[in-house]
Amino acid sequence: MSCRPSTRPRERLQDNAAGYPSARRCHSCVQYGNAVYICGGYNGWQIFDDIWKLALDTMQWTKLPSTMPEPAYFHAAAITPAGCMYVHGGVVSIEENRRTSSLYRIWLVLPSLMELTWQRVNDLIPNLHKMSQDSLHSIGLPPQLMDRLKQ
């Protein structure tokens, strides 16, 4: 099977309220399901903190209501199978060429109650992965969450 680009030009659809993302470079990009998300970046004079979603089936851009905690470019982003995007580092000041080592997460989809529970348990018990199976049972950790520690 070969992949041939379409001979007809692609239409650039935009979010009615916000348009589409400004031209940028050094942004991050992740894919979750049938959507691509970009955040941050730099256009030569401005650092962005916005987050945009491109629906691949309709090629429709939507600006998300949330933003990055601080504008950044040359940062890294990754997404979990549950739809939580993690963003790390980047340049946050053009004039000072200041870099950050911050790490934050942004849910791109509505998380399940199990995902929120797992996140909270990890926040409250940072050494969870070092606990014995008996200790995990004694604190009431469900088996499906114990299985995650083995991965």
Solvent accessible surface area in square Angstrom, and as a share of the most:
residue,aa,sasa,rsa
1,M,247,1.10
2,S,89,0.58
3,C,127,0.76
4,R,205,0.75
5,P,118,0.74
6,S,71,0.46
7,T,144,0.84
8,R,184,0.67
9,P,121,0.76
10,R,176,0.64
11,E,126,0.57
12,R,153,0.56
13,L,56,0.28
14,Q,91,0.40
15,D,25,0.13
16,N,155,0.79
17,A,102,0.79
18,A,44,0.34
19,G,16,0.16
20,Y,88,0.33
21,P,10,0.06
22,S,61,0.39
23,A,90,0.70
24,R,33,0.12
25,R,126,0.46
26,C,36,0.21
27,H,71,0.32
28,S,9,0.06
29,C,76,0.45
30,V,12,0.07
31,Q,105,0.47
32,Y,62,0.24
33,G,60,0.58
34,N,84,0.43
35,A,7,0.06
36,V,26,0.15
37,Y,6,0.02
38,I,16,0.08
39,C,0,0.00
40,G,0,0.00
41,G,0,0.00
42,Y,28,0.11
43,N,27,0.14
44,G,32,0.31
45,W,193,0.68
46,Q,87,0.39
47,I,23,0.12
48,F,16,0.07
49,D,47,0.24
50,D,15,0.08
51,I,0,0.00
52,W,10,0.03
53,K,67,0.28
54,L,22,0.11
55,A,23,0.18
56,L,60,0.30
57,D,105,0.54
58,T,74,0.43
59,M,53,0.24
60,Q,57,0.25
61,W,37,0.13
62,T,54,0.32
63,K,84,0.36
64,L,32,0.16
65,P,140,0.88
66,S,49,0.32
67,T,70,0.40
68,M,4,0.02
69,P,95,0.60
70,E,59,0.27
71,P,52,0.33
72,A,3,0.02
73,Y,20,0.08
74,F,129,0.54
75,H,18,0.08
76,A,59,0.46
77,A,28,0.22
78,A,63,0.49
79,I,45,0.23
80,T,43,0.25
81,P,136,0.86
82,A,26,0.20
83,G,0,0.00
84,C,3,0.02
85,M,2,0.01
86,Y,74,0.28
87,V,1,0.00
88,H,90,0.40
89,G,9,0.09
90,G,9,0.09
91,V,2,0.01
92,V,17,0.10
93,S,14,0.09
94,I,59,0.30
95,E,157,0.71
96,E,125,0.56
97,N,91,0.47
98,R,119,0.43
99,R,151,0.55
100,T,31,0.18
101,S,93,0.60
102,S,44,0.28
103,L,114,0.57
104,Y,38,0.14
105,R,88,0.32
106,I,22,0.11
107,W,64,0.22
108,L,22,0.11
109,V,51,0.30
110,L,171,0.85
111,P,24,0.15
112,S,60,0.39
113,L,143,0.71
114,M,68,0.30
115,E,29,0.13
116,L,77,0.38
117,T,54,0.31
118,W,42,0.15
119,Q,39,0.17
120,R,136,0.50
121,V,29,0.17
122,N,54,0.28
123,D,71,0.37
124,L,110,0.55
125,I,54,0.27
126,P,100,0.63
127,N,82,0.42
128,L,1,0.01
129,H,120,0.53
130,K,149,0.63
131,M,58,0.26
132,S,64,0.41
133,Q,86,0.38
134,D,115,0.59
135,S,40,0.26
136,L,4,0.02
137,H,112,0.50
138,S,93,0.60
139,I,86,0.44
140,G,57,0.55
141,L,10,0.05
142,P,46,0.29
143,P,90,0.57
144,Q,93,0.42
145,L,1,0.00
146,M,8,0.03
147,D,71,0.37
148,R,76,0.28
149,L,45,0.22
150,K,143,0.61
151,Q,183,0.82
